[in-house]
Amino acid sequence: MPSPSAQPVFRFAPSPNGLLHLGHALSGIINYEMATAEGGRFLLRIEDIDQTRCRPEFERAIFEDLAWLGLRWEEPVRRQSEHLDVYAAALERLKAMGLVYPSVMTRGEIKAAVVAAEAEGEPWPRDPDGTPLYPGRERDLSPDQQVAIIASGRPYAWRLDMEKAVKHADASLAWREMGPSPASETSLVAADPAAWGDVILSRSDAPSSYHLSVVVDDAEQGVTHVVRGRDLYHATSVHRLLQRLLSLPEPIYHHHRLILGPDGRKLSKSSEDTGIAAFRAAGYTPADVRAMIL
């Protein structure tokens, strides 16, 4: 938990895999205004682990859009692609604890397992996002069998053995959820990481997952307040577990409302009509955008 006397540190962490939309504007502005109100620091982090989708032109657009909105951040900006060794070290720690295993089931194989089970009348557990939990058939393989999987050349992922990890944490987990300002009262929310099953921490084609890199980044940057969209509320359970396992500091959290599109779903980067750049090009001012979302 952050020290009451510590200077608050907030961060906004977009991925450069598309243009920012109004939902990003809301999150960035909330973080910036909370940091400013508390005399804290505001950091910008570029989450560019996925090198197949992240592009330099989108990163430049992020800087341009946020500056146009009036946000100012500390330099240098942290880019995840420049810290792969740090994520690898965190994964090695979890391996040394015996809490991860290599998995090779494809999406098609997982779907087939789910369909077969449900055809027999056995309901398949799903995570809070509605995705079927991983079957975990490789969970109990011997070290030699795990080495053979990796040497086989098949694409694989390192997954957290959730049951072992929860037992290793050896205490109930919770996080502190605050209201719309750092001065708001906080409530204690019980974490339920087991609801997510054996989450991916790394893949053979990607050095780190969102879950692993975000908790490492927040600790490395001294983030005290994690302010992000409500869509990540339940994922906080996994993050609290990883923080406990890796002996990382516990930030305070605030999950703000989402801006929804006409179809009732949260905005995506493919929705160009709600992009910040599109509003700017149409003659809107930063004040106009703020009035639309705040």
N, C-alpha and C positions, 0 to 999 in steps of 0.2 A: 504494500500500500504506500502511495506517495507520502512523504513527510509534509505536515501542514505548513511548514515554513519554506518548502521548496518552491522555486519559481515554476508556475504552471507551464507545461509544454504541450501544445496542440499540434496536430499534423493533418494535412490533407494529402491523400495518397492515390491519385488516379493512375490508370493504366493507359499508355499511349497506343491503344489499339483501335482508336476511332476518335471522333470529335466529341468534345464535352457537350452535355445537354443541360436542361434546366435543373435536373436532379443533382448534377455535379455542382452547378452554381449554388444551389441551396446548401449543400454540404460544405463547400468551400467557404461560403460567406458565414455560416454559423460558426465554423471553427475559427475563422479570422476574427469575428466580432467577440467571441468568448475570450480568445487570447488577448485581444486588445483591452477588453473590459477588466481583465484580471491582471493587467501588466505582465502578461506572460509572453512566451515565444510562440511564433507560428512557423511551422516547417512545411515544406513541400517535398514530397517523396514521389519518385517516379517508379511505379511497380511494373517493371519491364522484363520480368522473368520469361514470359512467353515470347521468345524471339521470332516465332513464326508469324505472329499477329502484330507485334509492336513495331512501330515505324518512326523514324526521326521526324518526319513531317507532322505526325500527330503530337509528338512531344513539343515541337515548336508551337503548334496551335494551342496546346495547354497553357504554355507561358503567355501567349498573346491574349487568350481569352481571360485568364485570371487577372492579368495586369489591366485589361480593359475594364474589368469589374471593380478595380480599385484595390485588389489584394496585393500585399507586399510580403515577401518571405525571406528567410535567411538563406545566405549562400555559404557553402556550396549545396546544391540540391543533391540529395541521396538518390542514387539509381541502384536498384536491386542487382542489375547485371554486373555491377562493379564489386559486389560483395558475395559472390557465389561460394567462396571459401568459408565464409562465416556460417552459411546455411549448411554446408557439407559437414562442418565441425559439429553443429547441433545434431544433425542426423547420426553422426558417428557416436555421439554420447548416448543417444537412444538405442542404437545397435548394441553398444556395450552393456546396456541394461537388459538386453534381451527382449525389448519391447516392440520391435519391428520385424517384418518378414517380407520377402519378395513375393509378389503375386503376379500371375500371368493370365488370368481369365479375361477374355475380351468382353466387350459390351454384349456381343451376340451370345456368348456362352452364359453370361450372367442372366440375360433375358430368358434364355432357354431354361435355366435352372428355376427361375421364378415361375415361368409358365407351367413347368412340370409340377412344381409343388402346389401351385394354386389349382391345377387341374385335379389334384388329389384331395382338394378341400383344405389344404394347409395354407393359411394366410401368411404372406411373406412380409416381414417387418420392413418398414420404410423410414427414412430419415425425415427431419422436420420439413425438408423441401419436397418430400414425396418420392425421392429416389430410392429404389430397393437397396437394402444393405448388402454389402459384399458377402458372398457365401463363406469366404475364409477357408477354402479347402486346403490351402498351403500352410495354414497356421501352425501345424504341428510337425512340419518337416524337420529332419535333422540338419545340422550345419552343412554336411556334405551334399544333401539334397538341395539345399538352398544355393550352394555354390554351383551345382549342376544346372539349376534354373538360369542363373545369371550367365553361365558359360554357353548355354544353348543358343543364344542369339535371338531368342524371342523377346519382344518388347515386354518390359516388366515395370512394376511400380513397387516402391517400398511403402508398406501400409503399417499403421499403428495397430498393434494387437490391443484393442480397446479394453478387453476384460483384464488383461495383465496390467495395462497402464493405469486403469482406475484403482486396481488393488495396490499398485506401487505408490500411487499418490497418497494412500493411507490416511485419508481424512476427507470429510465432506468438502465439496467445492462450492463456491458462490462468487458472485461479483457484486460490486457496488454500482448501482444504476442511479445517476443523478437526473434532476429535472432540467429545465431549459437554460439554466445558468450554473456556473461552478458554485455559486452561493446557495443553490437549491439544496434542500434536504435530499439525502440519498437513501435508497432502499436496498436491502440485501436480496439478491435474486439467486435462488438455488440453481446450480449448474447441473446439467444432465448430459455429459459428453457421450454416455453409452447410447443415447438415442441416435447418434451418427454412425455407429458401427465402426468398422476398421477403415478410418479415413486415409487417403493417400497423403504421404509426406514428400515424396519425390518420385520421379519417373525416369526411366532410362533416357528419355528424350527431353526431360526438363529437370533441372537441378534442385528445384524446391517447389512445394505447393504453396498456395496462398496461406493456408493455416500455419505452416512452419515459418515461412519468411516474415509474416506480419508480426508474430510475437517476438522473433529475433530482432527485427527492425525497430520495433517500439522500445525494446530494452536497450538496444545499441544507441538510440537517439534520446534516451531519457524521457520518453513520452509519458506524461502523467495523466492526460485526459484523452481517451479515445472517443471521438465524436463521429458517428457514421450513421448510415441509413438503417431503418427498422428491419430491412431484409437480412441484416447480419446479426440480429438480436440473438437467435438461437445458436449461431456459430460461436458465440462468445463462450459457450460451454467447453468447446474443444480448445479454445485459446487459453482458458483458465487452466485446463488440464496440462497443456504443454508448458505453460508458465511454471506450474508446480513441479513438473518433472525435470525441467531444465534450470530450476532455481532462479527464475527471472522475476523482476518486480511486477507488482499487480497495479495496473492503471485503474482509474475510475472511468466508467463508461457512460455514454449517453447515446441512445439510438433515436434519432429524430424521424419525423414523418417522411413518407415518400411522396414524390410528385408522380401522379398517375396519368397515363395517356387516356384518350377517349375510350379505349377498350377496357379500362379499369386496371390495366397492368402497369407495372413500373416502367419508366422510360428506358429505352435502350439506345446505344450509340448509332444504331441503324435508322433511328427516327430523326432524319435530318431536319424536319420542320420544327423540331424543338431544340435544335442545336444553338448554342450561344453564338457561334459565328453567323448563323442564319439570321438571328435577330439583329445582330450588329449590322449586317449587310442590308437589312430591310429598313435601317434608319432608327432603330430603337436605341435608347440611351441606357447606360448602366442603371440609372434610377428607374427606368421603365421595367427592366428585368427584375430588379429588387421588388418593385411593387407587385409584380406578377406572382412571386414565389414566397414572399415573407408575410 
